[in-house]
């Protein structure tokens, strides 16, 4: 029994380490995508886009490890919930990598067009998302539901910044339709960051499931029309 427990713990740790590796790559991708946008750095944008393949590969590796652990160890109760949570979390991490790569591809699509406005709130959104991600992964590894709960409020901050950016850019576009394409580029970048915040909230839901065995939707979003955002 002791040997079986030791083996199970080792395999669970390997899954945790895989999640943390992916989380580190995604964290770096978010940071670099915003740097590429701020400095119009096409080479960095290409690198972020190319590195997304590493995230994808690691996702499949972690999924395979989760399935193998269930088949070999037949975990129960909290251990089983931890593996099921990891299987879901790794998908959200991979999607976050896609969103960061989406920002990088926006930089490449912009070509030589100048930014519509200095980046102020976008970097704040990105930094909040990165903090949320790091805290969520730490809470998962520690199986600490109480550490995970406050992260949901941080997503409210991300949403508020997104709405603020949307309204500001929309006002530019209404005042001067020639700014539309440059405005849409920034809106798209902000939308990708907003989705990253939502994905971290998904991770928090899985952490709470892992602790309690119950699934609850946190911070549900109501779709907003342009009219809603304009107030």
C-alpha positions in Angstrom: 0.0 0.0 0.0 2.8 2.4 0.9 4.6 1.7 -2.4 1.3 2.3 -4.3 0.8 5.6 -2.6 4.3 6.6 -3.3 3.9 5.8 -7.0 0.6 7.7 -7.1 2.2 10.8 -5.5 5.1 10.7 -7.9 2.8 10.6 -10.9 0.6 13.3 -9.5 3.7 15.5 -9.0 4.7 14.8 -12.6 1.3 16.1 -13.8 1.7 19.2 -11.5 5.1 19.8 -12.9 3.8 19.6 -16.5 1.0 22.1 -15.7 3.5 24.5 -14.1 5.8 24.2 -17.2 2.9 25.1 -19.5 1.8 27.9 -17.1 5.3 29.3 -17.3 5.3 29.3 -21.1 1.9 30.9 -21.2 2.9 33.5 -18.7 5.9 34.4 -20.8 3.8 34.4 -24.0 1.4 36.9 -22.5 4.2 39.2 -21.5 6.0 38.9 -24.8 2.9 39.4 -26.9 2.2 42.8 -25.2 5.9 43.7 -25.5 5.7 42.9 -29.2 2.6 45.1 -29.6 4.0 48.0 -27.6 7.3 48.1 -29.5 6.0 46.8 -32.8 8.5 44.0 -32.6 7.7 41.6 -35.5 10.5 39.3 -34.6 9.2 38.9 -31.1 5.7 38.4 -32.4 6.9 35.6 -34.7 8.6 34.0 -31.7 5.5 34.0 -29.6 3.5 32.5 -32.4 6.1 29.8 -33.0 6.4 29.0 -29.3 2.7 28.2 -29.1 3.6 24.8 -30.6 5.5 23.9 -27.4 2.4 24.6 -25.3 0.3 22.5 -27.6 2.7 19.6 -27.4 3.0 19.8 -23.6 -0.8 19.8 -23.4 -1.1 16.5 -25.1 1.7 15.1 -22.9 -0.1 16.1 -19.7 -3.4 14.7 -21.0 -1.7 11.4 -21.7 -0.2 11.3 -18.2 -3.6 12.0 -16.7 -5.2 9.1 -18.6 -2.3 6.8 -17.9 -2.5 7.6 -14.2 -6.2 6.8 -14.0 -5.7 3.5 -15.9 -2.8 2.4 -13.8 -3.5 3.7 -10.3 -7.3 4.0 -10.3 -7.3 7.0 -8.0 -10.3 7.8 -5.8 -11.8 10.8 -4.0 -9.6 13.8 -3.9 -6.8 12.2 -6.0 -9.3 11.4 -8.8 -10.7 14.9 -8.7 -7.1 16.3 -8.9 -6.4 14.4 -12.0 -9.8 15.3 -13.6 -9.1 18.9 -12.7 -5.7 18.8 -14.3 -7.1 17.3 -17.5 -9.5 20.3 -17.8 -6.9 22.9 -16.6 -4.4 21.9 -19.3 -7.0 22.7 -22.0 -7.6 26.2 -20.5 -3.8 26.7 -20.4 -3.5 25.7 -24.1 -6.3 28.1 -25.0 -4.5 30.9 -23.1 -1.5 30.2 -25.2 -3.7 30.6 -28.3 -4.9 33.9 -27.1 -1.4 35.2 -26.5 -0.4 34.0 -30.0 -3.5 35.8 -31.3 -2.1 39.0 -30.0 1.2 38.3 -31.6 -0.4 37.6 -34.9 -2.2 40.9 -34.6 1.2 42.6 -34.4 2.2 40.9 -37.7 -1.1 41.9 -39.4 -0.6 45.6 -38.4 2.5 45.9 -40.5 3.8 49.5 -40.3 0.6 51.1 -39.1 1.2 53.1 -35.9 -0.6 52.4 -32.7 -3.9 54.3 -32.4 -2.9 55.4 -28.9 -0.3 54.7 -26.2 -0.8 51.4 -24.4 -1.8 52.1 -20.9 -4.7 49.8 -19.9 -3.7 46.9 -22.1 -0.4 46.2 -20.2 -2.4 46.5 -16.9 -4.8 43.9 -18.2 -2.0 41.7 -19.2 -0.2 42.0 -15.8 -3.5 41.2 -14.0 -4.0 38.1 -16.1 -0.5 36.9 -15.4 -0.9 37.4 -11.7 -4.2 35.5 -11.8 -2.6 32.7 -13.7 0.3 32.3 -11.3 -1.9 32.4 -8.2 -4.3 29.9 -9.7 -1.6 27.4 -10.5 -0.1 27.8 -7.1 -3.6 27.1 -5.5 -4.0 24.0 -7.7 -0.7 22.5 -6.7 -1.4 23.2 -3.0 -5.0 22.1 -3.4 -6.0 25.3 -1.6 -9.5 26.4 -2.4 -9.3 29.5 -0.1 -6.3 30.8 -2.0 -8.1 30.3 -5.3 -11.4 32.2 -4.4 -10.0 35.8 -4.4 -8.8 35.3 -8.0 -12.3 35.7 -9.3 -12.4 39.3 -8.1 -9.3 40.0 -10.2 -11.2 38.9 -13.3 -13.6 41.7 -12.5 -10.7 44.1 -12.8 -9.8 42.6 -16.2 -13.4 43.0 -17.4 -13.5 46.6 -16.2 -10.3 47.5 -18.1 -11.7 45.7 -21.2 -14.9 47.7 -21.1 -12.9 50.9 -20.6 -10.6 50.2 -23.6 -13.6 49.2 -25.8 -15.3 52.5 -25.1 -12.2 54.6 -25.5 -11.3 53.0 -28.8 -14.9 53.2 -30.1 -14.9 56.9 -29.4 -11.7 57.3 -31.6 -13.4 55.3 -34.4 -16.6 57.3 -34.2 -14.7 60.6 -34.3 -12.5 59.5 -37.1 -13.5 56.5 -39.2 -10.0 56.4 -40.7 -8.8 55.0 -37.4 -11.1 52.0 -37.6 -8.5 49.4 -38.6 -6.0 50.5 -35.9 -8.7 50.6 -33.3 -9.8 47.1 -34.2 -6.3 45.8 -33.7 -6.2 47.0 -30.1 -9.8 45.8 -29.5 -8.8 42.4 -30.6 -5.7 42.4 -28.3 -7.9 43.4 -25.4 -10.5 40.8 -26.2 -7.8 38.1 -26.1 -6.7 39.3 -22.7 -10.3 39.3 -21.5 -10.6 35.7 -22.6 -7.4 34.8 -20.8 -9.0 36.1 -17.6 -12.1 34.0 -18.2 -9.9 30.9 -18.7 -8.2 31.5 -15.3 -11.6 31.7 -13.8 -12.3 28.3 -15.3 -9.2 27.0 -13.5 -10.5 28.4 -10.2 -13.7 26.5 -10.8 -11.8 23.3 -11.2 -9.8 24.0 -8.0 -13.0 24.4 -6.0 -14.3 21.2 -7.6 -11.1 19.4 -6.5 -11.6 20.6 -3.0 -15.4 20.0 -2.6 -16.5 17.6 -5.4 -19.0 20.2 -6.6 -18.9 22.3 -9.7 -20.2 25.9 -9.6 -19.9 28.6 -12.3 -18.1 31.6 -11.0 -18.5 35.1 -12.2 -20.9 34.3 -15.1 -20.7 36.7 -17.9 -23.7 38.3 -19.7 -22.9 39.1 -23.4 -22.7 42.8 -24.0 -23.7 44.5 -27.1 -21.9 47.6 -28.4 -24.8 49.7 -27.1 -24.4 48.2 -23.6 -20.7 49.0 -23.6 -21.4 52.6 -24.8 -23.7 53.0 -21.8 
